Structures are given as C-alpha cells and as structure tokens.
Amino acid sequence: MRCPFCGYAESKVIDSRPAEEGATIRRRRECLACQKRFTTYEIMERLPLVVVKRDGSRQTFDKIKVMNGMLRACEKRPVSIQALEKIADDIEQELQNSLEREVTTTEIGEMVMQKLKDVDEVAYVRFASVYRQFKDVNTFFEELSKLIDGKKV
C-alpha cells in the first residue's frame, strides 16, 4: 500500500478491526519512510451480477434501482429507509451468494415482492401492480384476494 503523503510503497499495519458490520476491514497503517499514519479499508471483491431484462438486454445489477422501485411503492407509507436498505442489501447478498452470475428481472421482482409483503402489504400491492403490469381491475383484485386468503390461513 503506497503512502498517500510520500508515495513510499511499504507500510506496517498498526491496527485492524472490522468495519461496516463486518463487510470491510479497517486498517491503520504507518509509512516506513515518513512515519505518517493513514487508514485503509479492505473489502471483499464481488463478481458482477448481470440482470437480464424482459426484452433480453443485459445490464449490471444496480441496488439503487431496486431501492428506487421500493421507495416508489412505499411512498407515504410508514416504512423506514433503513428497512428498505436492509431489504436491498439482503437481496443483493442473496444474489451474490447464488452461483448464478446472471439473474432475470423476474427473479429480482419476485424477491422484492416477497420481502415487501412482510414489511407493508400496501407497498407490496403497489409494487406488484407495476411489476406484474396489471391490465385491469380484475387482475388487481385477484392479487388482493390472494393476499387476503393468505392471511386467513
């Protein structure tokens, strides 16, 4: 690791500790040439996830897009940003842990709907109405009926 002050290539690690809930490692270093201290962060390298869209096009997975979709569904609902961030993080982690490097928008949408259903049912129905592209009131009512029948069980 090069020193940000003098550019010397060698330093010693003075302190290491987990950061960001164990997602990274914070290292306090000291340059062997100028003795100035600096901090570095070590993160696990992630392989890129490719999302296959409905039209067949491909793009890299973007957690921000998942967040934006959930934010729209949760507008004026009592759902915290932290809860939505946790859902987005969980979905990203689940996708990273799978052996597949390509995932369809359908799979991502289903994951979001499943997690939203547990957090806020109105947000779930809103998201489902856009995601499943309800054509008329009957398909919307069918989805509501499934939700109501699921609660009776």
Secondary structure, DSSP 8 states (H G I E B T S, - for coil): ---TTT--S-EEEEEEEEETTTTEEEEEEEETTT--EEEEEEE------EEE-TTS-EEE--HHHHHHHHHHHTTTSS--HHHHHHHHHHHHHHHHHSS-SEEEHHHHHHHHHHHHHHH-HHHHHHHHHHHTT--SHHHHHHHHHHHHHHHH-
